[in-house]
Amino acid sequence: MINDRPLVYLDNAATSQKPQVVIDALVNYYMTENSNVHRGVHTLSQRATDSYEEARVKVQRFLNAADDKEIIFVRGTTEGINLVAQTYGRQNVGEGDEIIISAMEHHSNIVPWQMLCQEKGAHLKVVPINDEGEFLLDEYENLLSPRTKLVSIVHQSNALGTINPVEQIVELAHARGIPVLLDGAQAVAHVPIDVQRIGCDFYVFSGHKLYGPTGVGALYGRADLLDAMPPYQGGGEMIRSVTFEKTLYNVIPNKFEAGTQNIAGSVGLGVAIDYVNNLGMDNIAAYENELLAYGTKRLSEIEAVRLIGTARHKGSILSFVMENAHPHDVGTILDAEGIAVRTGHHCAQPLMDRFGVPATVRASLAFYNTRERN
Ligand SMILES: Cc1ncc(COP(=O)(O)O)c(C=O)c1O
C-alpha cells in the first residue's frame, strides 16, 4: 500500500520490481554459497565461482553473444559505457576525430563521450530526431565521416519509448568500418535482443531494469575488440602476473573485472534472466504493446494532455505534459492515489530542450502492469 491505496507501479524505466525468485536467489547465495570467486580451491569458493560463471553464460545466451568471454560484468549501463569510452575510446579516438550519438540519449551516453572528446580534442556529433521522436537515418548517414571513430546510440529511449532502427544504424556504420555501441538499458527488458543479428560491436545494459538486483549489469563486446582494448581498472583478478617492474594482464573477460565483483548480484541477474525467459520476451513485448496502445488511446482522449514521443516503433513508455499543470504536480497528485510515475527530465535534458519542455510525466510499463487497478 502507498498512501493507503494499492500501489500502481508505473516507474519501471527507472527500475523494475523484483520477482520473489530473484530475492530468494540473493538470500540463498549468501546463505549457502557466499565465498570469493576464482580464488579458492575450497568447495564453497568453487560453488560460488560456478554460480557466477553460470550467470555469465545466461547473459551470453540472453543476448545471443557468440562466446561467454564476450560478457563483462559491470555495475550497470553507466559503467559499461564509461568502460568503453575510457579503453576503446582513449585508444582509438584522437584530435579532430568524431563520435556520433543521437538527440535522444540518456546523460550516461552523452557525458562519458564529452569527457573523452574534451581530453582528446575530438568532437561529438548529434543525430537529430523528428517531432515524433524518431531517429533520422538520412541525417545520420550524412554525419558519418572518415573522422567518425565510434557510433553510440540508445536502442530504446527511456524518455520517449522510441525503438531505434539499430540494424540499419549498424549496417551504415559498418559499411564505413565504424564500430557501434548500443545502450540497451531500456530495450533489454522489453524486446528480444540478438547481438549477432543486430551486428553491434558493444551492447550495454543494467540488471535492475531487467527485474534483477541493483549494482550489476553487463557489457557485451566483440572478442577481437575486447582483446585489443587496454584494461579499465587495475587490481586483483585482472592480472596474470605482477612484479614491481611489470604486470601481465589476464585474458577477457577477467581483464575487465578488477577486484571482487558483485557476485551475488550477478547470480541474481542470472535468475532474473531465467524468469523473463520463462515468460518469453516475445510474450512480454506483445503484452506490453497492447497495454501501451490502450494507455496511448486513453491519454489521447484527454484534451489537455500532449504525448511526447509518438514514434511508429516504440515500446512501454507514455511520456506526456498537461496544459496548465506542472509535471511535478501531476506526479504528486498521482502519488496521493498510490500511482508511481516519474516526473522530470529523465536524465535527458537535451531531449527535453528539443521538445521545448522542462520535464514530462512518464508512465513506464512492465509485464506485471494491468489495465485495471488491482
Ligand atoms: C537509456 C538509458 N541509458 C542509460 C541508463 C543508465 O542506467 P544505470 O543508471 O543503471 O547505469 C538509463 C537509466 O535510466 C537509461 O534509461
The ligand as an SDF file (V2000), in Angstrom:
LIG
                    3D

 16 16  0  0  0  0  0  0  0  0999 V2000
   18.5060    4.6440  -21.8430 C   0  0  0  0  0  0  0  0  0  0  0  0
   19.2860    4.6010  -20.5740 C   0  0  0  0  0  0  0  0  0  0  0  0
   20.6200    4.5730  -20.6260 N   0  0  0  0  0  0  0  0  0  0  0  0
   21.3630    4.5120  -19.5190 C   0  0  0  0  0  0  0  0  0  0  0  0
   20.8030    4.4730  -18.2740 C   0  0  0  0  0  0  0  0  0  0  0  0
   21.6880    4.4010  -17.0640 C   0  0  0  0  0  0  0  0  0  0  0  0
   21.4870    3.2090  -16.3890 O   0  0  0  0  0  0  0  0  0  0  0  0
   22.1360    2.9480  -14.9590 P   0  0  0  0  0  0  0  0  0  0  0  0
   21.7650    4.1340  -14.1060 O   0  0  0  0  0  0  0  0  0  0  0  0
   21.5160    1.6820  -14.4880 O   0  0  0  0  0  0  0  0  0  0  0  0
   23.6110    2.8430  -15.1580 O   0  0  0  0  0  0  0  0  0  0  0  0
   19.4140    4.5130  -18.1550 C   0  0  0  0  0  0  0  0  0  0  0  0
   18.7670    4.5500  -16.8350 C   0  0  0  0  0  0  0  0  0  0  0  0
   17.7350    5.1420  -16.6530 O   0  0  0  0  0  0  0  0  0  0  0  0
   18.6390    4.5760  -19.3420 C   0  0  0  0  0  0  0  0  0  0  0  0
   17.3110    4.5910  -19.2950 O   0  0  0  0  0  0  0  0  0  0  0  0
  1  2  1  0
  2  3  1  0
  2 15  2  0
  3  4  2  0
  4  5  1  0
  5  6  1  0
  5 12  2  0
  6  7  1  0
  7  8  1  0
  8  9  2  0
  8 10  1  0
  8 11  1  0
 12 13  1  0
 12 15  1  0
 13 14  2  0
 15 16  1  0
M  END
$$$$
